[in-house]
Structure formats: C-alpha cells, structure tokens
Amino acid sequence: MAPRTKTEYLNVAGLTARGWTAAMIRDFLGRPDATEPNPRFPNAAPTLLFAVPRIAAAERTTRFTKRRDLAARRSAAGKAAARRRRMEMLRLMSADDIPIPELEPAVLEARAVRHRDPRTPTTRTTPDRKTLNRWKVDYLRHHLTHYDAMIEALFGRIGRADAERSLRRRIFEAIAKAYPDLQDECQRQLRASERRRS
C-alpha cells in the first residue's frame, strides 16, 4: 500500500505574497479547498486554504500571468500616487506660515494660568517656573495658533502622520523663536510627543 501524500495549502496571505489579489483568487480559484479555525481569533471567520497544485496550475496560464502583471502595475501606480500625495501634503504643511503672537511676559503668564486645565483647581501660590513654562507653551500652541484646526484638516489624508510630526516640530520651533525663555520647554514637549507617537 502506497503512503498517503499530504496536500499542501496556502492561505490568502500566502497567495497575496505570490502576487494574487482578492479578485484573482475569486476568479481563478473560486471556493477554497479546505478551511481551518483562525489560529489567532477563535471566533473569527475560518482561514481559507487553497491547494498548492491547483494554485500552480492557475499560475501557469497566460491569462493569470497577464492579470498578475496588471495587478503589479496598478499596485505600483497606487503606491507612487500615495507617495506623491504624501510629499504634496508635507510641502503644503511646510509652506504654511506659523505666526506666534508676541505677548508681554506678564500677559502671557496671566493667560496661561487662566487657560490651563480647568479641571485642576487653582491654588493661591504661584506655580514653579517649569510648570508655568509648560502652561505657557500649551497656551501658545493651542490657543494662539491654528494648530488644532490644521491637525483636524489632515484627518484621513495620505501622509497625515508625517505632516502632523512636521507641523508639531515647526510650531514648537516657532514658539521657541518668539519666546527664547521657553526653548527648553518646547524641546521637552517635542521629545515627549515624539516618544508617545513612536
């Protein structure tokens, strides 16, 4: 009696790595040859498995080769377009001027104290210099720039994360330039925000 051979299978991720798209799987392979429970998420849809011999037979056809080449060209064009949109977004963000109003030190301090987190009650004692500098930078960043509106405008756009990082850096640099005594706090907040997002 000859030993039984075990059929090898590929899942959708394996097919994708070989250049298949969802439409190609549907058109050339149709229904899966087998399924198995999802190893990571037991309640998720089962993993679809396709027999390697059937995959190889489909890949040998001229029709498949043409479709795979077309899919590769479309994918490359899509990536190039996304890269162009990302670069355009960064260019637009770097072109925006970030005006920082120059206030008298006493005015900035009073406004920063008044506009800090309203959930924390104000004490009668003056906060230490570091705390006050943090409040000043926060006030300048959120109340006197269009920072929040600019970030909101990026939502869902290609290159948003890079543009947001660039914008955040430029705002801190503009504040530090307008208020040299806040430079250390601007650098501290920038480092902290970059650590949170990495």
Secondary structure, 3 states (H helix, E strand, C coil): CCCCCCCCEECHHHHHHCCCCHHHHHHHHCCCCEEECCCCCCCCCCEEEEEHHHHHHHHCCHHHHHHHHHHHHHHHHHHHHHHHHHHHHHHHHHHCCCCCCCCCHHHHHHHHHHHCCCCCCCCCCCCCHHHHHHHHHHHHHHHCCCHHHHHHHCCCCCCHHHHHHHHHHHHHHHHHHHCHHHHHHHHHHHHHHHHHHC
